Amino acid sequence: MRVHRPQDHQPTPPFNAPAARRLRAALGMGPEHVAYGLRASYGLPYATPDLVIAWERGIAAPSSPELTALAGVLWCSADELIGAPRTLREHRLARDLAAEDVALAVGIGLLAYERMEESNNWRGNERQSTALAKVLDLSLPDFVTVTGRDGRLGDLLRSAVTTRWQTYVRPVAKLVPLERALLEVALEELHIDYQGRTAAMPNRGGGPAAGSGESGRTFLDRVVDHFWTAVRGSAY
């Protein structure tokens, strides 16, 4: 479904589509009622039920002005409709910063920074990366994701839990600026957890326990999430 509207060229904040759908249903409203409210009360003449449905299905996302209007129609704060930022642009928009502000703060030309946002491919050096984390108030997991290190981190962690975790302390440390002792504890915990899930526990028929392979695969699919959980646990 392609929904045309004047704001198509505007960047959009991260949008929590399930929350919008849930809030509308709680008010007993249909998409047509929301669309009418957007047109009548907030001056969005192009708002249609199809547009509202597209937002709720994640096919499209409201621009910042549209999100403010939608919050008004749904009697909620705009914060309730904003999802967790995932990309460099979404983190910037969530903090209501202009691209010029971020580019200046990290010491990168505006055009170069905008190209990084468009491609979602951060290419700043370590000093600029540190400045980026500060200006966008990024947590360490968010910093790793925004700078495009998630994929490489996942590869290293999968190797660490399936082989000798000690071998991967140094490579992981190059991606994640944490104390070595903390990394060692987290990697060892992950390794033990994974090995415990995939241990060939015999069942009554003498074969491996059913589901152990599936549990291991699920763990590997979410190994980055498990890593951050282990890091938080080891830090306290």
C-alpha positions as CSV (number, residue, x, y, z in Angstrom):
1,M,0.0,0.0,0.0
2,R,1.5,3.3,-1.0
3,V,0.2,6.3,0.9
4,H,1.1,9.8,-0.5
5,R,1.3,12.7,1.8
6,P,3.2,16.1,1.8
7,Q,5.5,14.9,4.6
8,D,6.9,12.0,2.6
9,H,10.3,13.7,2.3
10,Q,10.6,14.4,6.1
11,P,12.6,12.0,8.3
12,T,10.4,10.1,10.7
13,P,11.0,9.4,14.4
14,P,10.9,5.7,15.6
15,F,7.3,4.8,15.8
16,N,5.6,2.2,18.1
17,A,2.9,0.9,15.8
18,P,1.5,-1.7,18.2
19,A,1.1,1.0,20.9
20,A,-0.9,3.2,18.4
21,R,-3.1,0.3,17.5
22,R,-3.6,-0.6,21.2
23,L,-4.4,3.0,22.3
24,R,-6.9,3.4,19.4
25,A,-8.7,0.2,20.3
26,A,-8.8,1.1,24.0
27,L,-10.7,4.3,23.0
28,G,-13.2,2.3,21.0
29,M,-12.1,4.1,17.8
30,G,-11.8,2.8,14.3
31,P,-9.1,4.0,11.8
32,E,-11.8,6.2,10.2
33,H,-12.4,8.0,13.5
34,V,-8.6,8.7,13.9
35,A,-8.4,9.9,10.3
36,Y,-11.3,12.2,10.8
37,G,-9.7,13.7,14.0
38,L,-6.4,14.3,12.1
39,R,-8.3,16.1,9.4
40,A,-10.8,18.1,11.5
41,S,-8.7,19.0,14.5
42,Y,-5.1,19.0,13.2
43,G,-5.4,20.2,9.7
44,L,-4.1,17.1,7.9
45,P,-6.5,17.0,4.9
46,Y,-4.8,14.0,3.4
47,A,-5.3,11.8,6.5
48,T,-7.4,8.7,5.5
49,P,-8.2,5.4,7.2
50,D,-5.7,3.8,4.9
51,L,-2.9,6.0,6.2
52,V,-3.8,5.2,9.8
53,I,-3.8,1.5,9.0
54,A,-0.5,1.8,7.2
55,W,1.0,3.4,10.3
56,E,-0.4,0.7,12.6
57,R,0.9,-2.1,10.3
58,G,4.4,-0.6,10.1
59,I,4.1,0.0,6.4
60,A,4.6,3.7,6.9
61,A,5.6,5.9,9.8
62,P,4.2,9.3,10.8
63,S,6.5,12.3,10.6
64,S,7.2,14.4,13.7
65,P,4.2,16.7,13.1
66,E,1.9,13.8,12.3
67,L,3.0,11.9,15.4
68,T,2.1,14.9,17.5
69,A,-1.3,15.1,15.9
70,L,-1.9,11.4,16.3
71,A,-1.0,11.7,20.0
72,G,-3.6,14.4,20.3
73,V,-6.3,12.3,18.6
74,L,-5.5,9.3,20.8
75,W,-5.4,11.4,24.0
76,C,-1.8,10.3,24.9
77,S,1.7,11.8,25.0
78,A,3.9,11.6,21.9
79,D,6.4,9.6,24.0
80,E,3.8,6.8,24.2
81,L,3.9,6.5,20.4
82,I,7.7,6.6,20.0
83,G,9.5,3.3,19.7
84,A,13.0,2.5,20.7
85,P,15.5,4.1,18.4
86,R,17.4,1.7,16.2
87,T,19.3,3.7,13.6
88,L,21.6,6.7,13.8
89,R,18.9,9.0,12.4
90,E,16.3,7.7,14.9
91,H,18.5,8.3,17.9
92,R,19.1,11.9,16.6
93,L,15.4,12.5,16.1
94,A,14.5,11.0,19.4
95,R,16.7,13.6,21.1
96,D,15.2,16.4,18.9
97,L,18.6,17.3,17.4
98,A,19.3,18.7,13.9
99,A,21.8,16.9,11.7
100,E,23.9,20.1,11.8
101,D,24.1,19.9,15.6
102,V,25.4,16.3,15.6
103,A,27.8,16.9,12.7
104,L,29.3,19.9,14.5
105,A,29.5,18.0,17.9
106,V,31.4,15.0,16.4
107,G,33.6,17.1,14.1
108,I,32.3,15.8,10.7
109,G,31.1,17.8,7.7
110,L,27.3,18.0,7.4
111,L,27.2,16.3,4.0
112,A,29.4,13.5,5.1
113,Y,27.3,13.0,8.3
114,E,24.0,13.0,6.3
115,R,25.4,10.3,4.0
116,M,26.2,8.2,7.0
117,E,22.7,8.6,8.2
118,E,21.2,7.7,4.9
119,S,23.3,4.6,4.5
120,N,23.1,3.8,8.2
121,N,26.9,3.2,8.0
122,W,28.9,5.1,10.6
123,R,32.5,5.7,9.5
124,G,33.8,8.0,12.2
125,N,37.1,7.4,14.0
126,E,37.4,6.6,17.7
127,R,37.4,10.3,18.8
128,Q,34.4,11.0,16.7
129,S,32.7,7.9,17.9
130,T,33.2,8.9,21.5
131,A,31.7,12.3,20.7
132,L,28.7,10.7,18.9
133,A,28.0,8.5,22.0
134,K,28.1,11.6,24.2
135,V,25.9,13.9,22.1
136,L,23.3,11.2,21.4
137,D,23.5,9.9,25.0
138,L,24.0,6.3,23.7
139,S,24.1,3.3,25.9
140,L,26.9,0.9,25.1
141,P,24.6,-1.6,23.3
142,D,23.1,1.3,21.3
143,F,26.5,2.6,20.5
144,V,27.6,-0.8,19.2
145,T,24.4,-1.1,17.1
146,V,24.6,2.5,15.7
147,T,28.2,2.2,14.7
148,G,27.5,-1.0,12.8
149,R,29.4,-3.4,15.1
150,D,26.5,-5.7,15.9
151,G,27.1,-8.1,13.1
152,R,30.8,-8.6,13.8
153,L,30.1,-8.8,17.5
154,G,27.5,-11.6,16.9
155,D,29.9,-13.6,14.8
156,L,32.6,-13.4,17.5
157,L,30.2,-14.3,20.3
158,R,28.9,-17.3,18.3
159,S,32.4,-18.5,17.9
160,A,33.3,-17.9,21.5
161,V,30.4,-20.0,22.9
162,T,30.9,-22.8,20.5
163,T,34.7,-23.1,20.8
164,R,37.2,-21.7,23.4
165,W,35.8,-18.5,24.7
166,Q,39.3,-17.3,26.0
167,T,40.4,-16.9,22.4
168,Y,37.8,-14.2,21.8
169,V,38.3,-11.9,24.7
170,R,40.8,-9.7,22.8
171,P,38.7,-9.5,19.5
172,V,35.5,-8.7,21.5
173,A,37.4,-6.0,23.5
174,K,38.3,-4.2,20.2
175,L,34.6,-3.8,19.5
176,V,33.2,-3.3,22.9
177,P,35.2,-0.9,25.2
178,L,34.8,-2.8,28.5
179,E,37.3,-4.0,31.1
180,R,38.9,-7.2,30.3
181,A,37.9,-8.9,33.6
182,L,34.3,-8.0,32.9
183,L,34.4,-9.4,29.4
184,E,36.0,-12.6,30.6
185,V,33.2,-13.2,33.1
186,A,30.5,-12.5,30.6
187,L,32.1,-14.7,27.9
188,E,32.6,-17.6,30.3
189,E,29.0,-17.3,31.4
190,L,27.7,-17.3,27.8
191,H,29.9,-20.3,27.0
192,I,28.6,-22.3,30.0
193,D,25.0,-21.4,29.3
194,Y,25.3,-22.4,25.6
195,Q,27.1,-25.7,26.4
196,G,24.5,-26.6,29.0
197,R,21.7,-26.1,26.5
198,T,23.4,-28.3,23.8
199,A,24.7,-31.0,26.1
200,A,23.7,-34.4,24.8
201,M,21.5,-35.4,27.8
202,P,20.2,-39.0,27.1
203,N,16.5,-39.5,27.1
204,R,14.7,-42.7,28.1
205,G,15.3,-44.1,24.7
206,G,19.1,-43.6,25.0
207,G,19.3,-40.8,22.4
208,P,20.0,-37.1,22.9
209,A,17.3,-35.1,24.6
210,A,14.7,-33.7,22.2
211,G,14.9,-30.0,21.8
212,S,18.5,-29.5,22.8
213,G,19.5,-28.6,19.3
214,E,16.7,-26.1,18.9
215,S,17.5,-24.5,22.3
216,G,21.1,-24.0,21.1
217,R,20.1,-22.5,17.8
218,T,17.7,-20.1,19.5
219,F,20.5,-19.1,21.9
220,L,22.9,-18.4,19.0
221,D,20.2,-16.3,17.2
222,R,20.0,-14.0,20.3
223,V,23.6,-14.3,21.4
224,V,24.1,-10.5,21.3
225,D,21.1,-9.9,23.6
226,H,22.4,-12.7,26.0
227,F,25.8,-11.0,26.0
228,W,24.5,-7.6,27.1
229,T,22.4,-9.4,29.8
230,A,25.6,-11.2,31.0
231,V,27.6,-7.9,30.9
232,R,24.9,-6.1,33.0
233,G,24.9,-9.0,35.5
234,S,28.6,-9.1,35.8
235,A,28.9,-5.4,36.4
236,Y,27.0,-5.6,39.7
